[in-house]
Every structure is written in structure tokens, then in C-alpha cells.
Amino acid sequence: MTISDYTRRLEEETEKIIVGKRRQVDLILMAIFSGGHVLLNDLPGSGKTTLVKTLSLALGCDFRRLQFTPDLLPSDIVGMTVFNQKTSDFELVKGPVHTNILLADEINRAIPRTQSALLEAMEEKQTTIDGTTLPLPEPFVVLATQNPVERESTFMLPAAQMDRFFVCLSMGYPTAREEEQILLSLGDGIPYEQVKAVVSPEIIRQIREETTSVQVSEHCLHYMVDLVQRTRNCEWLEQGGSPRASRSLYQGGKTYAAMQGRDYVIPEDIQAIWEPVMEHRVVLTGEARFQKKTPKQILAEILEQTEVPPYRKELFHDR
């Protein structure tokens, strides 16, 4: 099966429970296939946790959920060494981060010290417990949620940690027709048992390897760099995209192209992932906030003002 075949089957399994969120599902799959992490920034009850659990079942991966609270400690995430009275020896106990998919629920409720415990895990794919370094399972993906409205007992994620998320998404409210369908099919309970595993950790590793062979022309490469450079020179942005943002755009473009059944990237692939890859990485100036501009509006303007390069299929297949 091709990457696009796996994508279609994963969409079908996910839609047994999740109604009307195919784009969000595709973007999460794009991040997972690219080896990145996802931040779901939305209101309570919008289906964030349900989506993550459904996807983990369809992906055939080990899944753990960790509720972030102000009293959560770093050791509650990565693990600790405990004294075993039976053996009179210290034993290393792994934390919930040692899994394939970690749902970090309401991540902004934990104190900064605890939030930073995820930094090494997200970037280095390893944890250090009392001097002992342990590799995390492959794949390892953090799917974090946060409530953007409530501010009591919350701690804003620092820019360094925001930049470690591959994409930032919002579920949004369903339409009236979609909400009727949700009530009819899920009103009495969520039938997780109907979701079948389509892939496995081994297949996901294989997919990640295959996406590296997707080709990017010089024109598309210049297009990506030009877009990110414009965020750094934009008068409305105090902070533009980092080199990590450029790398995410590059990897995401290749993965998104493979999900569409192509072995080469076209400008439309970059445009499709531009906003979710960049929105959480830029910081508005005070003047922009005063003018009530949003990152989404500014990124849309940059995309519209940037010249789109031409492309021809033969440029890729003759290489």
C-alpha cells in the first residue's frame, strides 16, 4: 500500500467517530508521518481528546493520557527511581511519556517547571531519570491540548516550547447538520470498539522513511524560504518563523505531497500547510494587537503577496 492509501483508510476509520474534521485529521497525520508534535488549541468539549484517542486506535499505537494540573511534577511525566523494600534496591520506574502517543491534556495548566520536562522528550526523543538516559519508543508523538479562553490557574507556554510543536490546530464548532449526526451516532456513547488499527508503529516508521525520497525542486525550496523570511521582515510581527519552522515546512510539504499520492512537492502543498505550521510560531507587535490583527490574517497576507513559482512534472522525473 502507498502512503496515500494508508491516509484514506485512516480517514475512513477516524470518521467512524469524528464527524466533519477531515482537514484536521489530515494535518495531524501529516505531523505524525513527519515525526512532529501537535498542539490542539480549542474550547472544552470540542472533541480534542476524542479525536486523539480515535487516531491512536486507528494508528495501532500505544496511547497514554496525562492530565496536566498545577501540582503535577516533572517526575510524574518522565519517571523516577523508587526504593523497593523487597529487594532492598532502587528501581527505575518509567513515566507515561514512554509511549507512542502521549495526550498532554490541558498542558497550560501545569507550572513551567513541569512543562519544560517535555522539552527534552519532544526534541531529543529521550528522557533522563536520575542521570540515566532512556530512549523513547519510535514513533513518539505528543498531542497536547489547551483551552485558549480560560486564564485562571493556567501558565502560558513559552515561545521555545511552542516552536517545538509541528502544527497548531483548532477543531472549531460543528455545523448544525454535523451536530445532528454527532448526536445520532454518539449521543448514547462513543463506540471506540468499532475503530480498527490500519497501521502499526513499524509501518509508521516505514512511512517516515519513504517520505524522505519525495523530491523538492529548487523553485519550491526558494518559495518556502521566501515565505519564512517574509515573516521575519514583516512590520506586524515581533518574531518571525525560526529555522525550525522552515524545516517543518520542508518536511511537512514532502509528507503532504506523499499523502496526495505524489512523489514531488508543488506550491499548493506548501500553501495547504502554511498556516497551521506557522501560526503558533509568530509573535505580534504591540501595534498589530492594537490594530486587532491576528497571526492568521498576517500569514494570509504574506502568502498572497509572495510570488508562486512555476513547476513542471518533468523537472522532477528527469532528475
C-alpha positions in Angstrom: 0.0 0.0 0.0 1.1 3.6 -0.7 1.2 6.4 1.8 -2.0 7.9 0.2 -3.7 4.5 0.6 -2.9 4.4 4.3 -4.1 8.0 4.6 -7.5 7.2 3.0 -8.0 4.2 5.2 -7.1 6.1 8.3 -9.5 8.8 7.4 -12.3 6.2 7.0 -11.6 4.7 10.4 -11.4 8.0 12.1 -14.7 9.2 10.6 -16.5 6.3 12.3 -16.4 8.6 15.4 -15.1 12.0 14.3 -17.6 14.0 12.2 -16.6 16.6 9.7 -13.0 17.2 10.7 -11.1 15.6 7.8 -8.7 18.5 7.3 -7.7 18.4 11.0 -7.2 14.7 10.8 -5.1 15.0 7.6 -2.9 17.7 9.3 -2.4 15.6 12.4 -1.5 12.6 10.2 0.9 14.8 8.3 2.6 15.8 11.5 2.8 12.2 12.8 4.2 11.0 9.5 6.8 13.8 9.6 7.9 13.0 13.2 6.3 16.1 14.7 4.1 17.1 17.6 0.6 18.6 17.6 -1.0 21.3 19.7 -4.8 21.4 19.7 -5.9 24.8 20.8 -9.6 24.9 21.3 -12.6 25.2 23.6 -13.6 22.5 26.1 -16.0 19.8 24.7 -14.9 20.3 21.1 -13.7 16.7 20.7 -10.0 17.1 21.1 -9.5 14.2 23.4 -11.9 12.0 21.5 -10.0 12.7 18.2 -6.7 11.8 19.8 -7.9 8.6 21.3 -9.6 7.6 18.0 -6.5 8.3 16.0 -4.3 6.3 18.4 -6.6 3.3 17.9 -6.5 3.6 14.1 -2.7 4.0 14.1 -2.3 0.9 16.2 0.0 2.7 18.7 0.4 2.6 22.4 -1.5 5.5 23.9 -1.4 7.2 27.3 -3.2 10.3 28.6 -1.7 12.6 31.2 -3.9 15.3 32.8 -1.8 18.4 33.4 -2.5 20.2 36.7 -0.7 22.8 38.8 0.6 20.2 41.2 2.0 17.9 38.5 5.8 17.3 38.9 8.4 16.6 36.2 8.9 13.1 37.7 5.2 12.4 37.1 5.9 12.7 33.4 9.4 11.2 32.8 9.5 8.8 35.7 11.6 8.3 38.8 13.7 5.9 40.8 12.0 4.3 43.8 13.2 2.1 46.6 11.9 -1.5 46.6 11.7 -2.8 50.1 11.5 -6.4 49.0 14.8 -6.3 47.1 16.4 -3.5 49.2 17.4 -1.8 45.9 16.4 1.2 43.9 14.3 0.6 40.7 13.8 2.9 37.8 10.1 3.4 37.0 9.3 4.9 33.6 6.7 7.7 33.4 3.8 7.9 31.0 5.9 9.8 28.4 7.4 6.4 27.5 4.7 5.6 24.9 4.0 6.1 21.2 1.2 8.7 21.5 1.1 10.9 24.6 -2.0 13.0 25.1 -0.9 16.0 27.3 -4.4 17.2 28.3 -4.6 20.9 29.2 -0.9 21.4 29.1 -1.1 25.0 30.0 -2.4 24.1 33.5 1.0 22.8 34.6 3.7 25.0 36.0 6.6 26.0 33.7 9.0 23.6 35.5 6.7 20.7 34.6 6.1 21.9 31.1 9.8 22.0 30.5 10.1 18.3 31.4 8.6 17.7 27.9 11.2 19.7 26.1 13.9 17.0 26.1 11.4 14.3 25.2 9.9 16.3 22.3 13.2 17.4 20.8 15.7 14.7 21.7 13.2 11.7 21.8 14.7 10.7 25.1 14.4 11.2 28.9 16.9 11.5 31.7 15.9 10.0 35.0 18.5 10.5 37.9 21.3 10.5 35.4 20.1 7.6 33.3 19.2 8.4 29.7 16.4 6.3 28.2 15.3 6.5 24.5 11.6 6.9 23.8 9.7 4.5 21.7 9.6 5.2 17.9 7.3 6.7 16.9 6.8 9.2 19.8 4.3 11.9 19.3 2.9 14.5 21.8 -0.6 15.6 21.1 -1.2 18.4 23.6 -4.4 20.3 24.2 -5.1 23.7 25.8 -8.0 26.0 26.4 -7.3 29.4 24.9 -10.2 31.2 26.8 -9.8 30.3 30.4 -6.9 32.1 32.1 -7.3 31.1 35.8 -4.7 28.6 37.1 -3.0 28.5 33.7 0.5 29.1 32.6 1.2 30.3 29.0 3.6 28.1 27.1 6.9 29.8 26.4 7.9 30.5 22.8 10.6 27.8 23.0 8.1 25.1 23.7 5.5 26.5 21.2 8.2 26.2 18.5 8.6 22.5 19.2 5.1 21.8 18.0 4.9 20.9 14.3 1.4 22.3 13.9 -1.2 24.1 15.9 -4.9 23.3 15.1 -8.4 24.2 16.2 -11.3 21.8 16.0 -13.9 24.5 15.8 -17.7 24.1 16.4 -19.6 21.6 14.2 -22.2 22.8 11.8 -25.9 22.1 12.6 -26.0 19.1 10.3 -22.8 17.7 11.7 -24.0 18.2 15.3 -27.2 16.3 14.5 -25.1 13.4 13.1 -22.9 13.5 16.3 -26.0 13.2 18.5 -27.5 10.4 16.4 -24.3 8.3 16.3 -22.5 9.2 19.5 -25.3 10.6 21.8 -25.5 7.4 23.9 -21.8 6.7 24.0 -18.6 6.6 21.9 -18.1 3.2 20.2 -14.3 3.1 20.2 -14.5 -0.7 19.7 -15.6 0.0 16.1 -12.2 1.6 15.2 -9.7 -0.9 13.8 -6.0 -0.5 13.5 -4.9 0.4 10.0 -1.2 0.7 10.6 1.4 -0.1 13.3 4.5 1.6 14.7 6.6 -0.4 12.2 4.5 0.9 9.3 4.7 4.5 10.6 8.5 4.2 10.7 8.4 2.9 7.1 6.2 5.8 6.0 8.6 8.3 7.6 11.5 6.7 5.7 9.5 6.8 2.4 8.7 10.5 2.7 12.4 11.4 2.7 12.5 10.3 -1.0 9.8 12.9 -2.1 11.5 15.5 -4.3 11.6 19.2 -3.8 12.5 21.4 -6.7 14.7 24.5 -6.3 11.7 26.7 -7.1 9.7 25.2 -4.3 12.6 25.3 -1.9 13.1 29.0 -2.7 9.3 29.5 -2.2 9.5 28.0 1.3 12.5 30.1 2.4 11.0 33.3 0.9 7.7 32.8 2.8 9.5 32.3 6.2 11.9 35.2 5.5 8.9 37.5 5.0 7.6 36.7 8.5 11.0 37.9 9.9 10.8 41.2 8.0 7.1 41.8 8.5 6.3 45.1 10.3 3.4 43.5 12.1 5.5 40.6 13.6 7.9 41.0 16.5 9.1 37.4 16.0 9.0 35.5 12.7 9.5 31.9 11.9 12.6 30.2 13.1 14.9 27.8 11.2 12.9 25.0 12.8 9.8 26.5 11.2 11.5 26.3 7.8 12.4 22.7 8.4 8.8 21.8 9.5 7.5 23.5 6.3 10.0 21.4 4.3 9.2 18.1 6.0 5.5 18.8 6.1 5.4 19.7 2.4 7.0 16.4 1.4 4.7 14.4 3.7 1.6 16.2 2.5 2.6 15.5 -1.2 3.1 11.8 -0.4 -0.4 11.8 1.2 -1.8 13.1 -2.0 -0.2 10.3 -4.0 2.7 12.4 -5.4 6.5 11.9 -5.1 7.2 15.6 -5.6 6.2 18.8 -3.9 4.1 21.5 -5.6 3.4 25.0 -4.3 -0.1 24.0 -3.4 1.3 21.6 -0.8 3.2 24.4 0.9 0.1 26.7 0.8 -2.1 23.9 2.4 0.1 23.6 5.5 1.4 27.2 5.7 -1.0 28.5 8.4 -1.1 25.5 10.8 2.7 25.2 10.7 3.4 28.9 11.2 0.5 30.5 13.2 1.8 29.5 16.7 5.4 30.4 15.9 5.0 34.1 15.2 4.5 36.9 17.7 2.5 40.1 17.0 3.9 43.6 17.7 2.0 45.9 20.1 0.8 47.9 17.1 -0.6 44.8 15.4 -2.5 43.9 18.6 -3.8 47.5 18.8 -5.0 47.3 15.2 -6.7 44.0 16.2 -4.8 42.0 13.6 -4.4 38.2 14.1 -1.5 35.9 13.1 -3.9 34.1 10.7 -4.6 37.4 8.8 -1.0 38.4 8.6 0.2 35.0 7.4 -2.6 35.0 4.8 -1.4 38.4 3.5 2.2 37.1 3.3 1.0 34.1 1.4 -1.0 36.3 -1.0 1.9 38.7 -1.6 4.6 36.1 -2.2 5.1 35.1 -5.9 4.2 31.5 -6.5 6.9 29.6 -8.5 6.0 27.6 -11.7 6.5 23.9 -11.8 6.5 21.1 -14.3 6.4 17.4 -13.6 9.3 16.6 -15.9 11.5 18.8 -13.6 11.2 16.0 -11.0 11.1 12.8 -13.0 14.2 13.7 -15.1 16.4 14.1 -12.1 
